[in-house]
C-alpha cells in the first residue's frame, strides 16, 4: 500500500515520457525566449519604436518575432548613431 501511495511522486511516471521530456526542455526554451526578447526590446527602445516595443512585450513567440525584428531593424541601427 505504501508503494502505491508514493508511485506518482516520480514525475516521469506521473506525466509520461513525452511530457517529461518537454518539461526538461522548458528551462532552455524560457532562457532562449528571454534572451531574444531582451535584445529586441533593447533595440526597440533605442530606436524609439513604441509600437514594436508593445508588440514584442505582448506576443510571446519563443524568439521568432524577436529575431525577425532584430534582422529587419539592423539597417536602421546602422544608419542611426545609436549606442
KEVEXVO-539972 format. One line per field, with one value per residue: residue number from 0; x, y, z of N, C-alpha, C, O in turn; residue in one letter. Coordinates in Angstrom, 1 decimal, m for minus. Layout:
seq <- (NUM, ...);
n_px <- (X, ...);
n_py <- (Y, ...);
n_pz <- (Z, ...);
ca_px <- (X, ...);
ca_py <- (Y, ...);
ca_pz <- (Z, ...);
c_px <- (X, ...);
c_py <- (Y, ...);
c_pz <- (Z, ...);
o_px <- (X, ...);
o_py <- (Y, ...);
o_pz <- (Z, ...);
type <- (A, ...);
END
This chain:
seq <- (0, 1, 2, 3, 4, 5, 6, 7, 8, 9, 10, 11, 12, 13, 14, 15, 16, 17, 18, 19, 20, 21, 22, 23, 24, 25, 26, 27, 28, 29, 30, 31, 32, 33, 34, 35, 36, 37, 38, 39, 40, 41, 42, 43, 44, 45, 46, 47, 48, 49, 50, 51, 52, 53, 54, 55, 56, 57, 58, 59, 60, 61, 62, 63, 64, 65, 66, 67, 68, 69, 70, 71, 72, 73, 74, 75, 76, 77, 78, 79, 80, 81, 82);
n_px <- (0.8, 2.0, 3.8, 2.1, 1.1, 3.2, 3.8, 3.3, 5.0, 7.2, 8.0, 8.3, 6.9, 4.4, 3.7, 4.3, 6.4, 6.8, 5.8, 7.4, 9.9, 9.5, 9.1, 11.6, 13.0, 11.9, 13.2, 15.3, 13.9, 12.7, 14.9, 16.0, 13.9, 13.8, 16.3, 16.3, 14.0, 14.8, 17.0, 15.6, 13.8, 15.5, 16.6, 14.3, 13.7, 15.9, 15.7, 13.4, 10.9, 7.8, 5.5, 6.5, 7.8, 5.7, 4.4, 6.3, 6.4, 3.9, 3.3, 4.3, 6.5, 8.5, 10.9, 10.9, 9.6, 11.1, 13.7, 13.2, 12.5, 14.9, 16.6, 15.4, 15.5, 18.2, 19.4, 18.3, 19.6, 22.2, 22.2, 21.5, 23.1, 23.3, 23.9);
n_py <- (m1.2, 1.2, 1.6, 2.1, 4.5, 6.2, 6.0, 7.9, 10.0, 10.1, 12.1, 11.5, 9.1, 10.0, 12.0, 10.9, 9.8, 11.5, 14.0, 14.6, 14.8, 17.2, 18.8, 18.8, 20.2, 22.7, 24.8, 25.6, 26.6, 28.8, 30.4, 30.9, 32.3, 34.6, 35.8, 36.6, 38.2, 40.2, 41.4, 42.3, 44.1, 46.0, 47.0, 48.1, 50.1, 51.7, 52.7, 54.1, 53.0, 52.7, 51.2, 48.7, 48.0, 47.5, 45.5, 43.5, 43.0, 42.0, 39.8, 36.4, 34.6, 32.6, 33.7, 34.0, 36.2, 38.2, 37.7, 38.1, 40.8, 42.0, 41.4, 42.9, 45.5, 45.9, 47.5, 50.0, 50.5, 50.7, 53.0, 55.0, 56.8, 55.2, 54.0);
n_pz <- (0.0, 0.7, m1.3, m3.5, m2.7, m3.0, m5.6, m7.7, m7.0, m8.5, m11.0, m13.8, m14.1, m13.4, m15.3, m17.8, m20.5, m22.8, m22.2, m20.0, m21.1, m22.5, m20.4, m19.2, m21.2, m21.1, m19.4, m21.0, m23.3, m22.0, m21.3, m23.8, m25.1, m23.3, m23.7, m26.4, m26.4, m24.7, m26.1, m28.4, m27.3, m26.2, m28.5, m29.7, m27.9, m28.1, m30.7, m30.4, m31.0, m30.3, m30.9, m31.8, m29.5, m27.7, m29.1, m29.0, m26.3, m25.7, m27.3, m27.3, m28.9, m28.7, m29.4, m32.2, m33.5, m32.3, m33.3, m36.0, m35.9, m35.0, m37.2, m39.2, m38.3, m38.3, m40.4, m39.8, m37.3, m38.0, m39.7, m38.0, m35.3, m32.8, m29.6);
ca_px <- (0.0, 2.8, 4.4, 1.1, 0.9, 4.4, 4.1, 3.2, 5.9, 8.2, 7.4, 8.3, 5.9, 3.1, 3.4, 4.6, 7.8, 6.9, 5.6, 8.5, 11.0, 9.2, 9.3, 13.1, 13.4, 11.3, 14.1, 16.1, 13.0, 12.5, 16.1, 16.1, 13.0, 14.1, 17.5, 15.9, 13.1, 15.6, 17.7, 14.7, 13.2, 16.5, 16.7, 13.1, 13.8, 17.0, 15.2, 12.2, 9.7, 6.9, 4.6, 7.3, 8.1, 4.5, 4.1, 7.3, 6.1, 2.6, 3.3, 5.4, 6.7, 9.7, 12.1, 10.8, 9.3, 12.2, 14.8, 12.8, 12.6, 16.3, 17.1, 14.8, 15.9, 19.6, 19.7, 18.0, 20.5, 23.4, 22.1, 21.5, 24.2, 22.7, 24.7);
ca_py <- (0.0, 2.4, 1.8, 2.7, 5.9, 7.0, 5.7, 9.1, 11.0, 10.2, 13.0, 10.9, 8.1, 10.7, 12.8, 10.2, 10.1, 12.6, 15.3, 14.7, 15.3, 18.6, 19.5, 19.0, 21.2, 24.0, 25.9, 26.1, 27.5, 30.1, 31.2, 31.3, 33.4, 35.8, 36.5, 37.3, 39.3, 41.3, 42.1, 43.0, 45.2, 46.9, 47.7, 48.9, 51.2, 52.6, 53.3, 54.8, 52.4, 52.3, 50.1, 47.5, 47.7, 47.0, 44.2, 42.5, 42.6, 41.4, 38.5, 35.5, 33.6, 31.8, 34.3, 34.1, 37.5, 39.0, 37.5, 38.8, 42.3, 42.3, 41.3, 44.0, 46.7, 46.0, 48.6, 51.2, 50.8, 51.1, 54.3, 56.0, 56.8, 54.8, 53.1);
ca_pz <- (0.0, 0.8, m2.6, m4.3, m2.3, m3.5, m7.0, m8.5, m6.6, m9.5, m12.0, m15.1, m14.1, m13.3, m16.5, m19.0, m21.0, m23.8, m21.5, m19.1, m21.9, m22.8, m19.1, m19.1, m22.2, m20.8, m19.0, m22.2, m24.0, m21.3, m21.4, m25.2, m25.3, m22.6, m24.3, m27.7, m26.1, m24.1, m27.2, m29.3, m26.5, m26.1, m29.8, m30.0, m27.0, m28.6, m31.9, m30.0, m31.7, m29.3, m31.4, m31.8, m28.1, m27.1, m29.7, m28.5, m24.9, m25.6, m28.0, m26.9, m30.0, m28.4, m30.1, m33.6, m33.8, m31.9, m34.3, m37.3, m35.7, m34.9, m38.5, m40.0, m37.7, m38.4, m41.2, m39.0, m36.3, m38.7, m40.2, m36.9, m34.4, m31.5, m28.8);
c_px <- (0.9, 3.5, 3.4, 0.9, 2.0, 4.7, 4.2, 4.1, 7.0, 7.5, 7.3, 7.2, 4.5, 2.8, 3.6, 5.9, 7.8, 6.7, 6.8, 9.7, 10.8, 9.4, 10.8, 13.6, 12.9, 12.2, 14.9, 15.2, 12.8, 13.7, 16.3, 15.2, 13.3, 15.3, 17.1, 14.9, 13.8, 16.3, 16.8, 14.1, 14.2, 16.7, 15.5, 13.2, 14.8, 16.5, 13.9, 11.0, 8.8, 6.0, 5.3, 7.5, 6.9, 4.2, 5.0, 7.0, 4.9, 2.6, 4.5, 5.5, 7.9, 10.9, 11.9, 10.6, 10.4, 13.4, 14.4, 12.9, 14.1, 17.0, 16.6, 15.3, 17.5, 20.1, 19.4, 19.1, 21.9, 23.4, 22.0, 22.7, 23.7, 23.6, 23.9);
c_py <- (1.3, 2.7, 2.4, 4.1, 6.8, 6.7, 6.9, 10.2, 11.2, 11.0, 12.3, 9.9, 8.8, 11.3, 12.0, 10.7, 11.3, 13.9, 15.6, 15.3, 16.8, 19.4, 19.8, 20.1, 22.6, 25.1, 26.4, 27.0, 28.8, 31.0, 31.7, 32.4, 34.7, 36.5, 37.2, 38.4, 40.5, 42.1, 42.9, 44.2, 46.3, 47.7, 48.6, 50.2, 52.2, 53.3, 54.1, 54.3, 51.8, 51.2, 48.8, 47.0, 47.0, 45.6, 43.1, 42.1, 41.7, 39.9, 37.7, 34.5, 32.8, 32.4, 34.5, 35.5, 38.5, 38.9, 38.2, 40.3, 42.7, 42.3, 42.5, 45.3, 46.9, 47.2, 49.9, 51.6, 51.2, 52.5, 55.4, 55.8, 56.4, 53.8, 52.1);
c_pz <- (0.0, m0.6, m3.6, m4.0, m2.9, m4.9, m7.9, m8.0, m7.7, m10.7, m13.4, m15.2, m14.1, m14.7, m17.8, m19.6, m21.9, m23.1, m20.6, m19.9, m22.2, m21.5, m18.8, m20.0, m21.9, m20.3, m20.1, m23.0, m23.4, m21.4, m22.8, m25.5, m24.6, m23.2, m25.5, m27.4, m25.5, m25.1, m28.0, m28.5, m26.4, m27.4, m30.1, m29.1, m27.6, m29.9, m31.7, m30.8, m30.7, m29.7, m31.3, m30.4, m27.5, m27.8, m29.2, m27.1, m24.9, m26.2, m27.7, m28.0, m29.9, m29.2, m31.5, m34.1, m33.4, m32.8, m35.6, m37.1, m35.7, m36.3, m39.4, m39.5, m37.8, m39.3, m40.5, m38.0, m36.8, m39.2, m39.2, m36.0, m33.0, m30.9, m28.1);
o_px <- (0.5, 3.7, 3.8, 0.7, 1.8, 5.7, 5.0, 4.0, 7.7, 6.5, 6.3, 6.5, 3.6, 1.6, 3.0, 6.3, 8.7, 7.4, 7.2, 10.4, 11.7, 10.0, 11.1, 14.6, 13.4, 12.1, 15.2, 15.7, 12.7, 13.6, 16.6, 15.6, 13.2, 15.3, 17.4, 15.0, 13.5, 16.4, 17.1, 13.9, 13.9, 16.8, 15.7, 12.7, 14.6, 16.8, 13.3, 10.2, 8.8, 5.7, 4.7, 7.5, 7.0, 3.8, 4.6, 7.3, 4.8, 2.1, 5.7, 4.6, 8.4, 11.7, 12.8, 11.3, 10.7, 14.0, 15.3, 13.4, 14.4, 17.8, 17.4, 15.6, 18.0, 21.0, 20.2, 19.4, 22.6, 24.4, 22.4, 23.3, 23.7, 24.2, 24.5);
o_py <- (2.2, 3.8, 3.3, 5.0, 7.9, 7.2, 7.0, 11.3, 12.2, 10.5, 12.5, 9.8, 8.4, 11.3, 12.4, 11.8, 12.2, 14.9, 16.7, 16.1, 17.6, 20.5, 20.8, 20.8, 23.6, 26.2, 27.6, 28.0, 29.9, 32.2, 32.9, 33.4, 35.8, 37.8, 38.4, 39.5, 41.6, 43.3, 44.0, 45.3, 47.5, 49.0, 49.7, 51.2, 53.4, 54.5, 54.6, 55.1, 50.7, 50.3, 47.8, 45.8, 46.0, 44.7, 42.0, 40.9, 40.8, 39.0, 38.2, 33.6, 32.3, 31.6, 35.2, 36.0, 39.4, 39.9, 38.9, 41.0, 43.8, 43.2, 43.1, 46.2, 48.0, 47.9, 50.9, 52.7, 52.0, 53.3, 56.5, 54.7, 57.3, 52.9, 51.3);
o_pz <- (m0.7, m1.0, m4.4, m4.9, m3.3, m5.4, m8.8, m8.5, m7.7, m11.3, m14.1, m16.2, m14.8, m15.1, m18.8, m19.4, m21.8, m23.4, m20.4, m19.3, m22.2, m21.6, m18.2, m19.7, m22.5, m20.7, m20.2, m23.5, m24.0, m21.7, m23.0, m26.1, m25.2, m23.2, m25.7, m28.0, m25.9, m25.1, m28.4, m29.2, m26.4, m27.3, m30.6, m29.6, m27.6, m30.0, m32.6, m31.3, m30.3, m28.9, m30.8, m30.1, m26.8, m27.0, m29.0, m26.7, m24.1, m25.6, m27.7, m28.1, m30.9, m29.7, m32.1, m34.9, m34.1, m33.1, m36.2, m38.0, m36.2, m36.6, m40.1, m40.3, m37.3, m38.9, m40.7, m37.8, m36.2, m39.2, m39.4, m35.9, m32.1, m31.5, m27.4);
type <- (X, X, X, X, X, X, X, X, X, X, X, X, X, X, X, X, X, X, X, X, X, X, X, X, X, X, X, X, X, X, X, X, X, X, X, X, X, X, X, X, X, X, X, X, X, X, X, X, X, X, X, X, X, X, X, X, X, X, X, X, X, X, X, X, X, X, X, X, X, X, X, X, X, X, X, X, X, X, X, X, X, X, X);
END
